[in-house]
Amino acid sequence: MNIENYIEAQYRELQLKGFNAEFSDLYKAVEHSKLREIITTLHYYFTSLFRTMNERLPTGEYGAHFWADPSRELIGIIEITLGLYNALKGSKYAFEIDDYYFDLIKKCRDFLSSSGGSTLPANMAKIDLYYVQPIFKMAKSIIVKKTSTEIAYDMKQIGEGSYAVVYKYKDTFYNRNFVIKRAKKDLSDKEILRFRREYEEMKELSSPYILEVYRYSEDKNEYIMEYMDNTLDSYIAKNNAKLSDSQRKGIAQQVLRAFNYIHLKGLLHRDISPKNILIKEYEDVTVIKIADFGLVKIPDSELTTVNTDFKGYFNDPSLVIEGFNAYNILHETYALTRIVYYIMTGKTNTEKIVNIKLKAFIEKGLNPDKSKRFQNVSEMINSFRAI
């Protein structure tokens, strides 16, 4: 099916009934101009027709008559709505219908008649009319409450992992970008608990080097985070040729301070990589923040994963033999040593290191004999100052 042609057909169908922009403020995030006009008008007709239906509702066990003209009009609006809903499903224009109204629409289809009017069911409850909240929401959008009003923002997918999909949206109220991390729908109950725990752990941490999280939604198992400009690997790839030694040292020192704070909180991150270290570029400074605490190790936690398939160049290869359940601070300092080298050189191969002080730092951090490695991040910070 040609999506654009289908939208155009429904637009022309609705044009015959007449457009109405009363609820246009609720659908500013809909990028397609004609789809936005369609959805805004459908909202108006549902509100108007259901208000009329409320005036005819029966009492007790007695039914009531809903006139022929509004019955036919509501049938037509429902057909356009469900036709659009099904046709756009899976496309970039896909939208969702509010659960209450979706159930109401399906219920109406059972008793509405296109001729002679319709008999309203006995004991039918008064319909809630949505004046300040949307009936429709783009599938890739988030609803944000501003006092008594809800505003929908269109979202753009910017990442995906094993457990979650990451979206970006711009909040026009704050004029800032934010990120949504949404758990995938096929996760087990334990995986959902682990996902929720990641949010709770990050919420408890208070450091300029930890990504901020703001709100968790129980309904969708998602949470809002601050938006960062780059991952460490994309930042290095774009700027490696022009970064000075002092700039590199500044970034590496921030990373070490971040993990020193995490360890002082009794946590092990266990997923240290350039993709989980994020960069925010201001006019006068570059700031790093640590993200993705999905594998964080908490003492005595039943949710701490012990059988994770361990991958990644920055991880200690000894874990392949020892097993992920043996992960400890010495594996963490190993990965951090590789991160520091990557920041200082833009390379991952540590075979040819020209700087003698940097070479000594790297050899200690990656020493196969764990007793000779950095035993904690404080040691790394003190040693790094000499480079």
C-alpha positions in Angstrom: 0.0 0.0 0.0 1.2 3.5 -0.8 1.1 5.3 2.5 1.1 8.8 1.2 -1.7 8.0 -1.2 -3.8 6.5 1.6 -3.3 9.5 3.8 -4.3 11.7 0.8 -7.5 9.6 0.2 -8.6 9.9 3.9 -7.8 13.6 3.9 -10.1 14.2 0.9 -12.8 12.0 2.5 -12.6 14.0 5.7 -12.5 17.3 3.7 -16.1 16.5 2.6 -17.2 16.5 6.2 -15.2 19.6 7.1 -12.0 20.1 9.0 -11.8 21.5 12.5 -8.6 22.8 14.3 -10.0 23.2 17.8 -7.6 20.6 19.2 -4.6 21.3 17.0 -2.4 22.2 20.0 -2.5 18.6 21.1 -1.0 17.4 17.8 1.8 19.8 17.0 4.3 16.9 17.1 2.8 15.2 14.1 5.2 16.0 11.3 3.0 15.1 8.3 0.8 18.2 7.8 -2.2 16.4 6.3 -2.1 13.6 8.8 -2.0 16.2 11.6 -5.1 17.9 10.2 -6.9 14.5 9.9 -6.1 13.5 13.5 -7.0 16.9 14.9 -10.4 16.8 13.1 -11.1 13.2 14.1 -10.5 14.3 17.8 -13.0 17.1 17.3 -15.7 14.8 15.8 -15.2 12.1 18.5 -15.6 14.8 21.2 -18.6 16.4 19.5 -20.5 13.1 18.8 -19.8 11.5 22.2 -21.0 14.7 23.8 -24.2 14.3 21.9 -24.4 10.6 22.9 -23.9 11.5 26.6 -27.1 13.6 26.3 -29.0 10.5 25.1 -27.6 7.9 27.6 -30.2 5.6 29.1 -30.7 5.1 32.8 -30.7 1.8 34.6 -31.7 -1.2 32.6 -33.5 0.7 29.9 -31.9 1.4 26.5 -32.1 4.7 24.6 -32.2 5.9 21.0 -29.3 7.6 19.4 -30.4 9.4 16.3 -29.7 8.2 12.7 -27.6 11.1 11.5 -25.1 11.1 14.3 -25.0 7.3 14.3 -24.0 7.3 10.6 -21.5 10.2 11.2 -19.9 8.3 14.1 -19.6 5.1 12.0 -17.8 7.0 9.3 -15.4 8.6 11.8 -14.7 5.2 13.3 -14.0 3.7 9.9 -11.6 6.5 9.0 -9.8 6.1 12.3 -9.4 2.4 12.3 -8.5 2.4 8.6 -5.7 4.9 9.2 -4.6 3.0 12.4 -4.2 -0.3 10.5 -2.8 1.2 7.3 -0.1 3.2 9.0 0.9 0.5 11.5 4.6 -0.2 11.2 5.3 2.9 9.1 7.0 6.1 10.3 3.5 7.6 10.6 2.1 4.9 12.9 0.0 6.1 15.8 -1.7 4.7 18.9 -5.2 5.3 20.1 -5.8 6.0 23.8 -6.8 2.8 25.5 -10.0 4.2 26.9 -11.1 5.5 23.5 -9.9 2.4 21.7 -12.2 0.2 23.9 -15.0 2.7 23.5 -14.7 2.7 19.7 -14.8 -1.1 19.6 -17.9 -1.1 21.9 -19.6 1.5 19.7 -19.1 -0.7 16.6 -21.2 -3.4 18.2 -24.4 -1.3 18.7 -24.2 1.5 16.0 -26.5 1.1 13.1 -26.3 3.0 9.8 -30.1 3.2 9.3 -32.9 4.1 11.6 -30.6 5.2 14.4 -29.0 3.1 17.1 -30.0 1.6 20.5 -27.7 2.7 23.2 -26.9 -0.2 25.6 -28.6 -0.2 29.0 -26.4 1.0 31.9 -23.9 2.6 29.6 -21.6 4.9 31.5 -21.1 8.5 30.7 -18.2 9.0 28.2 -15.2 11.0 29.3 -14.5 13.8 26.8 -10.9 14.6 26.2 -10.4 18.4 25.9 -6.8 18.8 27.1 -5.3 15.4 26.4 -4.8 13.6 23.0 -6.9 10.7 21.9 -4.1 9.9 19.3 -0.4 9.6 19.9 2.3 8.9 17.4 3.8 5.5 18.0 7.3 7.1 18.3 6.4 9.9 20.6 6.2 10.6 24.3 3.4 12.4 26.2 4.8 14.9 28.7 2.5 16.6 31.3 2.8 20.4 31.7 0.5 21.2 34.7 -2.9 20.2 33.5 -2.0 19.7 29.8 -0.3 16.9 28.1 1.9 17.5 25.0 3.0 14.9 22.5 6.6 15.1 21.2 7.8 13.1 18.1 10.7 10.8 18.8 13.6 9.7 16.7 15.3 6.3 17.3 19.0 6.8 18.0 20.0 3.4 19.4 19.1 -0.1 20.2 20.5 -2.8 22.6 19.6 -6.2 23.7 17.0 -4.9 26.3 15.9 -1.5 25.2 15.4 1.0 22.3 16.7 4.6 22.7 14.9 7.6 21.3 15.6 11.3 21.2 13.0 14.1 21.4 13.0 17.9 21.8 10.9 19.3 24.6 9.6 22.7 23.2 8.7 23.8 26.8 12.3 23.6 28.0 13.8 24.0 24.4 16.1 21.0 25.2 16.7 17.6 23.8 16.0 14.6 26.0 16.3 10.8 25.6 13.9 8.0 26.3 15.1 4.5 27.0 12.3 2.1 26.5 12.4 -1.6 27.5 11.6 -4.0 24.7 8.2 -5.7 24.9 9.5 -9.3 24.9 11.5 -9.0 28.1 10.9 -11.4 30.9 9.8 -10.2 34.3 13.3 -10.6 35.7 14.7 -8.6 32.8 12.1 -5.8 33.4 13.1 -5.8 37.1 16.8 -5.4 36.0 15.9 -2.6 33.6 14.0 -0.8 36.4 16.9 -1.4 38.7 19.2 0.3 36.2 17.1 3.5 36.5 16.9 3.3 40.3 20.7 2.9 40.6 21.3 5.9 38.3 18.7 7.9 40.1 20.5 7.3 43.4 23.9 8.5 42.0 24.7 12.2 42.3 27.8 13.1 40.3 28.5 15.5 37.4 30.0 12.4 35.7 26.9 10.2 35.8 24.1 10.6 33.2 21.0 12.1 34.8 17.7 10.3 34.7 14.4 12.0 35.5 11.3 9.9 35.5 10.2 6.3 35.1 7.0 5.3 33.4 5.4 2.1 34.8 3.0 1.8 31.9 5.6 1.6 29.2 8.7 0.6 31.2 10.7 3.6 30.0 12.6 6.5 31.5 13.8 9.9 30.6 17.5 10.8 30.5 19.5 13.9 29.7 20.7 14.1 26.1 24.4 13.9 25.3 26.1 15.0 22.0 28.3 12.0 21.4 29.6 8.6 22.6 33.3 8.6 23.4 34.1 6.5 20.3 32.3 8.9 17.9 33.9 11.9 19.6 37.4 10.4 19.2 36.7 9.4 15.6 35.7 13.0 14.7 38.3 14.9 16.7 41.3 12.6 17.1 43.6 14.6 14.7 43.0 17.9 16.5 42.8 16.9 20.2 45.7 18.3 22.3 47.4 16.3 25.1 45.8 18.5 27.7 42.4 18.0 26.2 42.9 14.2 26.2 44.2 14.3 29.8 41.1 16.3 30.9 38.8 13.7 29.4 40.7 10.8 30.9 40.8 12.3 34.3 37.0 12.8 34.3 36.5 9.2 33.4 38.7 8.1 36.2 37.0 10.4 38.7 33.6 9.0 37.5 34.6 5.4 38.2 36.2 6.2 41.5 32.9 7.7 42.6 31.0 4.6 41.3 33.3 2.2 43.2 33.1 4.3 46.3 29.3 3.6 46.1 30.1 -0.1 46.3 29.2 -0.7 42.6 31.0 -2.2 39.6 29.8 -1.1 36.2 31.0 -4.2 34.4 30.3 -2.8 30.9 33.1 -0.3 30.4 33.4 0.7 26.7 33.6 3.9 24.7 29.9 3.5 23.8 28.9 3.8 27.4 30.9 6.9 28.0 29.1 9.9 26.7 30.3 13.4 25.8 28.6 16.8 26.1 30.3 19.6 24.3 29.9 23.1 25.7 31.6 26.3 24.4 34.2 26.3 27.1 34.5 22.7 28.2 33.9 19.0 27.3 32.2 16.9 29.9 31.9 13.1 30.1 29.1 11.1 31.7 28.8 7.4 32.3 25.7 5.6 31.1 24.2 2.1 30.7 24.2 0.6 34.2 22.3 -2.5 32.9 25.1 -4.9 34.0 26.0 -3.1 37.3 27.1 -5.5 40.0 25.5 -4.9 43.4 26.7 -6.9 46.4 24.1 -9.5 47.5 21.7 -8.6 44.7 19.7 -11.5 43.3 19.3 -9.6 40.0 23.0 -9.3 39.4 23.7 -11.3 36.2 26.4 -14.0 36.6 26.2 -15.9 33.3 26.4 -13.0 30.8 28.2 -13.7 27.6 31.2 -11.5 28.0 32.4 -9.7 24.9 34.4 -6.5 24.0 37.9 -5.5 23.3 38.2 -3.4 26.4 37.4 -6.3 28.7 39.9 -8.5 30.5 40.4 -11.6 28.4 40.9 -13.7 31.5 37.2 -13.4 32.1 36.7 -15.9 29.2 38.2 -18.5 31.5 37.2 -17.2 34.9 33.6 -16.5 34.0 31.6 -13.3 34.4 30.6 -14.2 37.9 34.3 -13.8 38.9 34.2 -10.1 37.8 35.9 -7.8 40.4 37.6 -4.5 40.7 40.8 -5.7 39.0 38.8 -6.5 35.8 37.3 -3.0 36.1 40.7 -1.3 36.4 41.9 -3.4 33.4 39.1 -2.0 31.2 39.7 1.5 32.5 43.4 1.2 31.6 42.4 0.4 28.0 39.9 3.3 28.0 42.6 5.7 29.2 45.0 4.6 26.4 42.2 4.9 23.8 41.6 8.5 25.0 45.2 9.4 25.0 46.1 8.0 21.6 42.9 7.3 19.7 44.1 3.7 19.3 43.3 0.4 20.8 46.5 -1.5 19.9 48.9 -1.1 22.9 51.9 -2.8 21.3 53.8 0.3 20.3 53.7 3.1 22.9 56.2 5.9 22.5 55.5 7.9 25.7 57.5 6.1 28.4 55.3 7.2 31.3 52.1 6.3 29.4 53.7 2.9 28.6 54.4 2.2 32.3 50.9 3.2 33.2 49.4 0.8 30.6 51.7 -2.1 31.4 50.7 -1.9 35.1 47.0 -1.7 34.3 47.1 -4.6 31.9 49.5 -6.8 33.8 48.5 -10.5 33.5 49.5 -10.9 37.1 46.5 -9.3 38.8 48.5 -8.6 42.0 50.6 -6.2 40.1 47.8 -4.3 38.5 46.2 -1.1 39.9 44.2 -2.3 42.8 41.7 0.5 42.7 40.9 3.7 40.7 42.5 6.0 43.3 45.9 4.4 42.4 45.2 5.0 38.7 44.4 8.6 39.4 47.6 9.2 41.3 49.7 7.4 38.7 48.0 9.2 35.8 49.0 12.6 37.2 52.6 11.7 36.4 52.0 11.3 32.7 
